[in-house]
Amino acid sequence: MKYIVLVGDGMVDRPLEELGGKTPLEAAKTPNMNFIAEKGRVGMTNMIPSRMAPASDVANLSILGYSPRKYYSGRGPLEAANMGIELKDDEVAFRCNLITVSGAKLVDYSAGHIANKEAASLIKELNAKLATDNVRFYAGISYRHLCVIKCKDKEEAKALSKLKCTPPHDIIGKNMERFLPKKGQGVDLVLKLMQDSKDVLAGHEVNNVRIDLKENPANMIWLWGQGTRPFMPRFSERFKVEGSIISAVDLIKGIGKIIGLKVIDVPGATGYYDTNYAGKAEYAVASLKDRDFVFVHVEAPDEAGHNGDLREKIRAIENFDKFVVGSVLEYFKSAGQDFRILVLSDHATPISIRTHSRDYVCFAMYGTDIEQDEWMYFNEKEARSSKFRVDKGHELMEFFIR
């Protein structure tokens, strides 16, 4: 049996007046996801446990069958795992965004989706000016980087990991002072690093060029999503299948590495609107020749949701349907082997609020031994009509595979 999970990050949304009361998923042309819904089963699930933030790390742990309540230790350590950073017990990894601020307002959580080369130059400068024996910056992709802080011992690291930090994509256009950490272990150091980064980045050549080009400068860092080294059992031990994972995002690839999935890098996979959709499907299918499970993650719908860009969100959903879901379906139609496909979103990223929400997400599964139900389309409205519910999202993978 071959198993494939296709995730359109942030694809689920809420009804919009400009779409006549439809969601972007309802308005988009999605013949392939509709085929899966029509020939298989449609349902709703909750990937976010109560009192936990509706974040991508929490949601994707749930999709992969790992209870966030039991295994979640922060976003930063998951990204560190993919970057080859081996955290010690007394170290805490923070996600470090390059952001754009104007006065006290956070204007852009991604510094205009800064290019990798430009970003690497800025991270190098931050290391030259702000790094110490206990603080180090690591360059990632685009605006997504890491800051690792060494504490005096394991207990201090645990306390620092509990500092209340807010994701920058949650406060676009707001006064950021209200959302800075206020108290707790290490708060003074974290605030100082963020404040000092303004001076380091202000006059850098990269930002001068970006301003000349009327692009948002990366004029500050924002630290958040911190945590200590995670411990999780291997996916193959839990579900008795060897698998792979495909994503442009360090977070997702880091989860994959930790649980023993083979991380596959796809040329042209950017984590943005211009990602290589077709390439992800091609590499996913190829991976099934020697492994029985593959998890494919596409970030673009989520980015469009954060940007409040309805047109791009619909386009991203349609590209996901055509080039990823469609290509995988086409392969299995002629492969002559047993298979199961699960398509879903990890969380909702509604255009109306431009951030993640706790909404239940729709899913559809199709393939060998999956019973067909009465629903015809893959969208929020159809799924809400279904009686198929999985209230604890981390239990869906068990159902799908077993």
ABEGO torsion letter per residue (X at the ends): XBBBBBBBBGABBBBBAAAGGBBAAAABBBAAAAAAAAABBBBBBBABBBGBBBBAAAAAAAAAGBBAAAABAEAAAAAAAAAGBBBBAABBBBBBBBBBBBEABBABAAGGGBBAAAAAAAAAAAAAAABBAABBBBBBBEABBBBBBBBABAAAAAAAAABBBBBAAAABGBBAAAABBABEBGAAAAAAAAAAAAAAAAABAAAAAAAAAGBBBBABBBBBGBBBBBBBBBAAAAAGBBBBBBBABAAAAAAAAAAGBBBBBBBGBAGBAABBAAAAAAAAAAAAAABABBBBBBAAAAAAAAAGBAAAAAAAAAAAAAAAAAAAAAAAAAAGBBBBBBBBBABBBBAAAGBBBABBBBBBBBEBGBBBBABABBBAAAAAABABBBABAAAAAAAAAX
